[in-house]
Amino acid sequence: MKELKNFSTVRKCTKGVKVKHENLLPEHQLTRLAEKELMRLQGMVSMELYGILSYHVRGFDEEMQLVMAENLVDFAKSHVAYTTGVSSADLVLDICYKMMAMEMGLLKKSVLSRMKNNGSLR
């Protein structure tokens, strides 16, 4: 395993913690059904965001990928954010919803201002 410096927030926020990188991405591809569902986002979000959203769904099993893809499409169409009850999936969905909301101009001004002040937006 290859060691990366400044790879994650845990490394930035702690002392004496090493982060080891494993590249499991090739083993966790987007399923055909999830990819087909996510393709419905084309034209609703930028191609860059589409790629990011597709990337974030990887790593979950086939059924969860499809549920997450459907939820992302529903959010783009109706601005309703669904949760799954699975904390890891909901955390990823929440991040994706926020990226979509930012691109769609749905973020509250106070949130956008905090993000700019924290350096989250550059």
N, C-alpha and C positions, 0 to 999 in steps of 0.2 A: 504494500500500500504506500502511496506517495503522500508525503506530508505537505500541506499547503499552509502558507502563512496568511493571517487575516481572512480566513475563509468564512467564518460565521460570527454571529453576534456573541455567542458564548465565549469565543476567544477574545473579543474586544471588551467584554464585561467582566472577565475573571482573571485571576492570577494563577499561573502555573498550569493552565489547561492546554493540552495539545489537541489539535484536531487532525484526525486521519481521514483521508479522502478515499472512498471506494467508488468506482464508477459502475453503478448498477443500471444506469440508464438504458444500455442496449437490451437488457433483459426485461425492461418495463416499458413496452411500447404502447401507443394508443391503439385501442381495439378498433376494428372496422366500424362497429355500430356507434361507438362514441365519436369517432372521426366524422362519420356521416352526419350525426346530430350537430356536432360543432360547426360543420360546414354551413349550417343555417345562419351562423353568426356573420358570415361574409356579407359585407355591405352594411352591417349594423355597427361594426367596430372596425378600427383600422387593422390593416394586415399585420402590423407589429403586435398589437394587442391580441389579435387572433392567435398568433404564434405563441405568445406568452401563456394565454389561457389553455391552449392545447398542451403545452409543455407541463403545466401545473396539474393537469388531470392524470398524467402518467404516474405510475407507481401504485395505483389503486387497482383492485380486481375488476374484471369485466363489468360486473353488475354496477359497482359503485361508479366506475367511469361513465357509464351511460346515464345514471341518475344525475351525476354532477353536470354532465354535458346538457342534459335536459333543463336542469335548474339554471344554468348560465344563459341558455337561449330564452327561457321564460323571463329572466331578469332583463335581458336586452329588449324583449318585446313589451313587457308589462310593468317593469320596474318593481317586481315583487321578488324579494329575496327569500328563497326556501332554505331550510336546514334539513339535515339528514338524521340528526341524533347521534352521529358518529363524530366525535370531537376532531379527529384529524382531518376528515373530509370537510367538516364545517369551518375549520380554521382556514383551509385552502380556499373554500368557497367565499368566505368573508373577504379575504384578500383580493380575490378575483372580482367580487362585487364592487369593492372600493376602486379598483383600477378602472372598471367599466364606468362607474359613476363619475369618476374624475374626467374620463374622456367624453362622457355624454353631458357634462356640465351639470350634474345632479348633486355634487358635493355642496354642503353648506359652506357659506363664506368663512365662518369661523374655523371650520376644519381645514379648508384650503389655506387659510392664513397661518394656522399652526404648522401645517406641513411645510409651507414656505419658510417659516421662521426656524424650524428644526432642520432645515437643509434636505428634507425628503424630496423636494422638487428642485431640480437644477436645470 
